[in-house]
Amino acid sequence: MSTFFMLKVDEIPNRIGYYLAGFTDGEGSFNVSFRKRKDYQMPWKISLCFNVSQRDKVILSLFKRHLKCGTLRNRDDGVWYYEVNNFNAIINHVIPFFKKFGFLSAKKKRDFAKFKKLADILLKKEHLTEEGLIKILNIRKEMNDGGAGRRKYSETDIINWMELRKSSETTRQANTK
């Protein structure tokens, strides 16, 4: 467990917790993203994110107040956006909150279960291996209706990088013999 403090979900009034969970069931999203990074062992920074957007800031302020983490922003189109992308906050606040308050829809239950699996893979540092990346890609493929073309880096982009890495490593090893 990290040094980041753990959310005390039992201190959240049930009516607020279930309201926010129900709101998330309809309007929230659990995501995993890949970003290129030259300073990483694997050139991918893998980030988990929980977010909710809405025109009314009041409800999103309740998320920030009761989850005790995240950021609240106003987009140019007038929509407010609440997101949590700090890994410690996701592990210690978001996941415990939704474990307690849960969802009614099968789709959100499924996406949240996959989100928890992704968090576990990152906690165990499995994402630093090619096998871990493949595991993450397979889970990501099944979330949020497959991403519906909204992903910056596709599965193909990441797999191609792995293949290129393998072939350049093979060439390097052949040249040193």
NORZIZI-V834327 format. One record per backbone hydrogen bond with DSSP energy under -0.5 kcal/mol. CO is the residue of the C=O (numbers start at 1). NH is the residue of the N-H. If there is no record, write none. Layout:
# NORZIZI-V834327
co->CO nh->NH
co->CO nh->NH
This chain:
# NORZIZI-V834327
co->7 nh->9
co->8 nh->11
co->9 nh->12
co->11 nh->13
co->13 nh->16
co->13 nh->17
co->14 nh->18
co->15 nh->19
co->16 nh->20
co->17 nh->21
co->18 nh->22
co->19 nh->23
co->20 nh->24
co->21 nh->25
co->22 nh->26
co->23 nh->27
co->24 nh->28
co->27 nh->53
co->29 nh->51
co->31 nh->49
co->33 nh->47
co->35 nh->45
co->37 nh->40
co->43 nh->37
co->44 nh->46
co->45 nh->35
co->45 nh->47
co->47 nh->33
co->49 nh->31
co->50 nh->84
co->51 nh->29
co->52 nh->82
co->54 nh->80
co->55 nh->57
co->56 nh->60
co->57 nh->61
co->58 nh->62
co->59 nh->63
co->60 nh->64
co->61 nh->65
co->62 nh->66
co->63 nh->67
co->64 nh->68
co->64 nh->69
co->71 nh->83
co->73 nh->75
co->73 nh->81
co->75 nh->78
co->79 nh->75
co->80 nh->54
co->81 nh->73
co->82 nh->52
co->83 nh->71
co->84 nh->50
co->85 nh->87
co->86 nh->90
co->87 nh->91
co->88 nh->92
co->89 nh->93
co->89 nh->94
co->90 nh->95
co->92 nh->7
co->93 nh->97
co->94 nh->98
co->95 nh->99
co->96 nh->100
co->97 nh->101
co->98 nh->102
co->105 nh->109
co->106 nh->110
co->107 nh->111
co->108 nh->112
co->109 nh->113
co->110 nh->114
co->111 nh->115
co->112 nh->116
co->113 nh->117
co->114 nh->118
co->115 nh->119
co->116 nh->120
co->117 nh->121
co->118 nh->122
co->119 nh->123
co->120 nh->124
co->121 nh->126
co->121 nh->127
co->122 nh->125
co->125 nh->128
co->126 nh->129
co->126 nh->132
co->129 nh->133
co->130 nh->134
co->131 nh->135
co->132 nh->136
co->133 nh->137
co->134 nh->138
co->135 nh->139
co->136 nh->140
co->137 nh->141
co->138 nh->142
co->139 nh->142
co->140 nh->143
co->143 nh->146
co->144 nh->147
co->145 nh->148
co->147 nh->150
co->152 nh->154
co->154 nh->158
co->155 nh->159
co->156 nh->160
co->157 nh->161
co->158 nh->162
co->159 nh->163
co->160 nh->164
co->161 nh->165
co->162 nh->166
co->163 nh->167
co->164 nh->168
co->165 nh->169
co->166 nh->170
co->167 nh->171
co->168 nh->172
co->169 nh->173
co->170 nh->174
co->171 nh->175
co->172 nh->176
co->173 nh->176
co->174 nh->177
